[in-house]
Amino acid sequence: MAFERNQHLCKFTPEEFSEAVDAYIVEQVNKECVPTAKHFALMNGVSRQQMQVKYKKDPKYSESIARLEDARDGMTEYFLVNPSDRSPATLIFASKNWLGMTDKQEIGHTSPDGSMSPKSVDSSIVQSLVDKLTG
């Protein structure tokens, strides 16, 4: 029943929604904050369910949501390039979750033959190096 009731609630006309999204983006960018759909919903009294069911899926509203997501991605990228005093952890989280970036730390822990065993060193080579350094 709650879903049925919420489905009929629509706080904004498409034009009002577009204007509200644009005003929100400008406000957040001016405050050097990343605009997000969830924060927009919170600030405008819209439930997450309405954002997903009504606004995001309805073609009359989805273009505004796309602008909001583009602004979010753009501000996140800007802060990555110009981090100033922003938390590195926050930037990493945003990069992974919003921009689809991945954290690849590929460290080889095996020797070239895959054995994980150190190779024997020819003592004549070691002696030659010692002689060159001390000689």
C-alpha positions as CSV (number, residue, x, y, z in Angstrom):
1,M,0.0,0.0,0.0
2,A,2.8,2.4,0.8
3,F,4.4,1.8,-2.6
4,E,1.0,2.5,-4.3
5,R,0.5,5.6,-2.3
6,N,4.0,7.0,-3.0
7,Q,3.7,6.2,-6.7
8,H,1.0,8.9,-7.0
9,L,3.0,11.4,-5.1
10,C,5.1,13.6,-7.3
11,K,6.3,16.8,-5.8
12,F,7.5,18.4,-9.0
13,T,6.3,18.9,-12.5
14,P,9.0,18.1,-15.0
15,E,9.8,21.8,-15.5
16,E,9.9,22.4,-11.7
17,F,12.1,19.4,-11.2
18,S,14.5,20.6,-13.9
19,E,14.7,24.1,-12.4
20,A,15.2,22.6,-8.9
21,V,18.0,20.3,-10.1
22,D,19.8,23.2,-11.8
23,A,19.5,25.5,-8.8
24,Y,20.8,22.7,-6.5
25,I,23.8,22.0,-8.8
26,V,24.7,25.7,-8.9
27,E,24.3,26.0,-5.1
28,Q,26.5,22.9,-4.5
29,V,29.2,23.9,-7.0
30,N,29.3,27.4,-5.5
31,K,29.9,25.9,-2.1
32,E,32.5,23.5,-3.6
33,C,30.4,20.5,-2.6
34,V,29.7,17.5,-4.8
35,P,26.0,17.5,-5.8
36,T,24.4,14.1,-5.4
37,A,20.9,12.7,-6.2
38,K,20.5,11.5,-2.6
39,H,21.4,14.8,-1.1
40,F,19.1,16.6,-3.6
41,A,16.2,14.3,-2.5
42,L,16.9,14.9,1.1
43,M,17.0,18.7,0.7
44,N,13.8,18.7,-1.3
45,G,11.7,16.3,0.7
46,V,11.7,13.6,-1.9
47,S,12.0,9.9,-0.8
48,R,14.7,7.6,-2.2
49,Q,11.8,5.5,-3.5
50,Q,10.4,8.4,-5.5
51,M,13.8,9.2,-6.9
52,Q,14.2,5.6,-8.1
53,V,10.6,4.8,-9.2
54,K,9.3,8.1,-10.5
55,Y,12.1,10.6,-11.3
56,K,14.9,8.3,-12.6
57,K,12.7,6.1,-14.7
58,D,10.3,8.6,-16.1
59,P,11.8,10.1,-19.4
60,K,10.3,13.5,-18.5
61,Y,12.5,13.6,-15.4
62,S,15.5,11.4,-16.2
63,E,17.3,14.0,-18.2
64,S,17.5,16.2,-15.1
65,I,18.8,13.2,-13.0
66,A,21.4,12.6,-15.7
67,R,22.5,16.3,-15.4
68,L,22.7,15.8,-11.6
69,E,24.9,12.7,-12.0
70,D,27.1,14.4,-14.6
71,A,27.6,17.3,-12.2
72,R,28.5,14.8,-9.4
73,D,31.0,13.1,-11.6
74,G,32.5,16.3,-12.9
75,M,32.9,17.8,-9.4
76,T,34.4,14.5,-8.2
77,E,36.9,14.5,-11.1
78,Y,37.7,18.2,-10.4
79,F,38.5,17.4,-6.7
80,L,40.7,14.5,-7.8
81,V,42.8,16.8,-9.9
82,N,42.7,19.7,-7.4
83,P,42.5,18.0,-4.1
84,S,43.6,20.9,-1.9
85,D,42.4,20.1,1.7
86,R,40.0,17.3,0.8
87,S,40.4,13.9,2.5
88,P,42.3,11.4,0.3
89,A,40.0,8.6,1.6
90,T,36.9,10.5,0.5
91,L,38.4,11.1,-2.9
92,I,39.3,7.4,-3.3
93,F,35.8,6.3,-2.2
94,A,34.1,8.7,-4.6
95,S,36.4,7.6,-7.5
96,K,35.7,3.9,-7.0
97,N,31.9,4.3,-6.4
98,W,30.9,7.1,-8.7
99,L,33.5,7.1,-11.4
100,G,34.0,3.4,-11.7
101,M,37.8,3.6,-11.1
102,T,39.5,0.6,-9.6
103,D,42.4,0.2,-7.3
104,K,44.9,-2.2,-8.7
105,Q,48.0,-3.1,-6.7
106,E,49.7,-5.8,-8.6
107,I,52.8,-6.7,-6.7
108,G,54.8,-9.7,-7.9
109,H,55.6,-12.0,-5.0
110,T,57.2,-14.8,-7.0
111,S,60.6,-15.2,-8.6
112,P,60.7,-15.3,-12.4
113,D,60.4,-19.1,-12.4
114,G,57.4,-18.9,-10.0
115,S,59.2,-20.8,-7.2
116,M,59.3,-18.1,-4.5
117,S,62.8,-19.3,-3.8
118,P,65.9,-17.1,-3.9
119,K,68.4,-17.9,-6.6
120,S,71.9,-18.8,-5.8
121,V,74.4,-16.1,-6.6
122,D,77.7,-16.9,-8.3
123,S,80.4,-15.9,-5.8
124,S,82.7,-14.8,-8.5
125,I,80.2,-12.1,-9.6
126,V,79.9,-10.9,-6.0
127,Q,83.6,-10.8,-5.6
128,S,83.9,-8.9,-8.8
129,L,81.4,-6.2,-7.6
130,V,83.2,-5.9,-4.2
131,D,86.5,-5.5,-6.0
132,K,85.1,-2.7,-8.2
133,L,83.6,-0.9,-5.3
134,T,86.6,-1.1,-3.0
135,G,89.3,-1.0,-5.6
